[in-house]
Amino acid sequence: MTNPAFETLQLSMDAHIAHVRINRPGKANAMSREMWREIGAAFAWVDATPEARVAVISGNGAHFTSGIDLAMLAGVADEVDDDCEGRKREKLRRTILDLQASLTSLERCRKPVLAAIHGACIGGGIDLICCADMRYCSSDAYFSVKEIDMGMTADVGTLQRLPKLIGDGMVRELAYTGRKFLSDEALNFGLVNRVFDTPEALLQGVMQIAAEIAAKSPLAIRGTKEMILYARDHSVADSLNYVATWNAAMLMSSDLQEAMMAGMQKKTPSFRD
């Protein structure tokens, strides 16, 4: 399948790893209206492409992303303009839901998504990385839940997902103050799994982790992501019931046979896309 072309992203694939690069370096990778649309399209493509087994998202230039493009934010009023106040507000709600769906595409993608963060990760960038399966950063990375300083409530996922990743009290501090926090704090909070010395070491390390994931059974990886996401939002009893149903359907696969035979023969298994 041919990689789609984008204006604000670069998409490539090598050795079953899809690499999505945020590509507005001249604008500190600010998230324009087109970028929001393209993020959704990119991860829908990753989900639908059998050869893609894992995805990495990173940023070109000096920063991961400086957050939502202020020009886009200023243009929202024109986008939803209507003589009827009720219809105007309904349009605005639809716009917010569309932006949410763009980032939720990382969760809906059946393949694991690894975020490699360097430089700034601000505002909408926090919303974005909270949708990834795992987050890694370089030592120069810094973060801010910046919406409070813009006089608004964060509305595309940070306040819903971040409390699942770090402690409730710390989420409140970061969201109420908008203060900048650095890579060492992000590691202590549990927001990132690991800190690398440089952006170059970050990308190399994340690609190594992605390669290890890509070597596993794609069907088992899909099921594992599905179960982790389901367990986040459901009770233990419901989650156990769901995984029993899933494995009743998916367990007896060619991947299982390949893994068992490779283990007995002490060789590396090879799985189909």
N, C-alpha and C positions, 0 to 999 in steps of 0.2 A: 504494500500500500504506500502511495506517495505521501510524503510529509506535507501537510498543508502549509501555505505561506501566510505570514502574519505581518502586520505593520508595527506592532509594539512588542512582539515576542519573537524569539528564535527557537525553533524546534528541531532537534536532531535526534537520531537514534543510533546506538552502537551497542553491539553485544547484548541485545534485549533491554537496554537501559534507555528510556526516553528522557532527554534533557530539555527542559523548558527554561529558557533564559529571558528574564525581564529585560527589555531592550529599549529603554529611553534614557541612556546615560547622560545625555545633555540636559535632561530635566530631573536628574537624581532619581530616575525610574518612577516618577510620579504616576499614579494610576489614573489614566485618562478614561473617558467613556469607552473608547475603542478597546483599551486594554481589558476592562472588565468583561466586555463581550468575548474577547479573544481568549481570556483565561478559561471561561466556560467551554469554548470550542476546543481548546487544546486538550483539556482533560477528558472531554467526551471522546476525542480522537484516541487518546491513550487507552481509555477504557475499551474502545471498540476494536483496537488493533491487536490481534493475537500475538504478534511478535514482541510487543511491548509488555514486559513482565514487571517492571518497576519504573518509577519516574523520579527525577530529581528536579527541583525548581531552585534557581539561583538568579542573581542579578548581574548584568554587565555594568562595568564602570566602577565608581567609587562606593556605591551603596546598593543594598538589596532593594529597598524602596523607601521613598520619603512619604508615602501614603497617598491619599486621594489628591488628585490634581485640583487645585483651588479654582482653576478656570472651569472645570467640570461642575464643581459644587455651585459656582456662581450661575451657571447656565441651567441648573435644574428648574429654576422658577419659570424660565421661558419654555422649557420642555413640557411642563405640566399646566401651562396657562389655559384657563377656560373661564368663560363668563359666569358659569355656575360654580359656586364655591364648593358644593358637594362633589361635583365631578372633578374639580381641581384636586381636592384632597384624595379622592379615590385614585387618580392618576399618580399622585405622589406616593401613595402606599404601594401601588403596582411597581413603580420605579425602585423603591427600596427592596421589595421582594425579588425583583430581577437581579439587583446587585447581590443580594444574599445568595441567590441560586448560582451566580457565577462562581463564588468562592466555595459553596457547598459541592461544586463539581469535583473538588479534590477528595471529599469524603465519598461521593457517589462512585468515583472511579474505583473499580474493583482491584486495581493494582496499588501496592503501597506507594506513597508519595513522601519523599524525603526533602526537607527544606534546608538549603545551605545558605546561611545568612552572614553577610559581612556589612560593615558600615552601618548606615541607618536602617532601622526597621520601625517605622512610625505609623501610628493611626491605622489606616487600612492594611498596612503590612502586618500588624498584629492579628487582625481579622483573618488574613490570608494564612499565616503560618499556623494558627490554631486549628486550621482544617487539615494540615498535613499529618501524616502518621507519626513522623519523628522530625525533630528540629535539631540542627547542629549549627554552631556559629564559630567565627574566628574571634580572636581576642580583641579586635578593634570594633566589634559589633556593639551597638547601643539601641535601646528600645524605648518606646513611649506610647502609652495609651493617650493619644494627644487630643481626642475629641473634646474633652472637657475644656481645653483652652480655646476651642473654637465656639464655645457656647452651645454645644449640642451633646446629646446622648449617643454614644456609640451604638450603631444599629445594624451592623452586618455580621455579627457573630462573636466579637470579643467577649461581651458580657455574658453570653450563653456558654461559650466553650472554655474560656480561660479558667473559670472556677472548677472545671473538671480536671485541669492540668496542674494548678497550683492552689495554695490555700486560700480560703474565702477572705480572710482578713487582708492578705496581701493583695488580692484582686481589688478589694475596695480601696486600699491605699493608692495603688497605681491608677485606678480609674478616677478617683476623686481628686487626686493631685496632678495627674498628667506628668509626673516627674520622669526624668530620664533615668534608666537603669542600665548597667553595663553587663558585659558577658559573664563576669564572675557571679553577679547576682542572679542572672538568668539561669546559670547552672545550679546555684544553691536553691532557687525556687523549684527547680525541676522543669522549667520551661524548655531548656535545651538538654540533650543527652550528653553532649561533649563539647568542649571548647578547643579549637585548634589554634596554633600560634599565628598563622597567616591565612589570608584568603586562598592562597595557592594550596597550602596544606589542607585547608578545609575541603576544597573541592576534590582533591585527591583522596582524602579519607572518606568522604561521603560516597564517592564513586566506588570505592572498595567495598563499603557496606552494601551498596546497591547491587554490585556484582555478586556478592554472597547470597543476597535475596533472590536474584535472577536465576541462580543455579538450583533453587528449590522447586518442588512441584508447584506449577502455576495454579492448579486446582486447589491444593492445600493452602496456598497463600491466600487465594481469594476467600476461602472459607474462614481462615483465621481472621482476616480483616473484617469480614461480615460479623463474626461472633464478637469481636472486641467492641465494635461500634454498637451492636445490639445490646451487649451487656452494660455499656455506659448509660443507656437510657431506659433499662428495664430491670426488673427484680432478678435475683439469682435463680429463683424457681422458673420464671419465664425463660431466662437465658439457657438454663439446662434443658428445658423442654425443646427449645428451638434448635440447639446444637444436636440433640438426639434425632430430630426430624431431618436436619441437614445431612448428617452422616448416614442416616438410613438411606438417603438418596444418592450421596456423593462418594461414600467411602470406598465402595468396590470399583475402583477405577484402574486404568492402565498405569497411572502414576504410582498407586500403591504397589502394584505388581513389580514395576520397575525398581522402586526403592527397596523392596524386600529382596529381589534377586541381586541387586547391586550390593546390598549389605552382606548377603551370604557369599558372594563371589569376591568381596573386598575390592570393589571397583567404584568409580564415580558414576552415579546414575545420570541418565540423559533423558530429559522429559520433553514431550512434544509441546508446541505452543498452545 
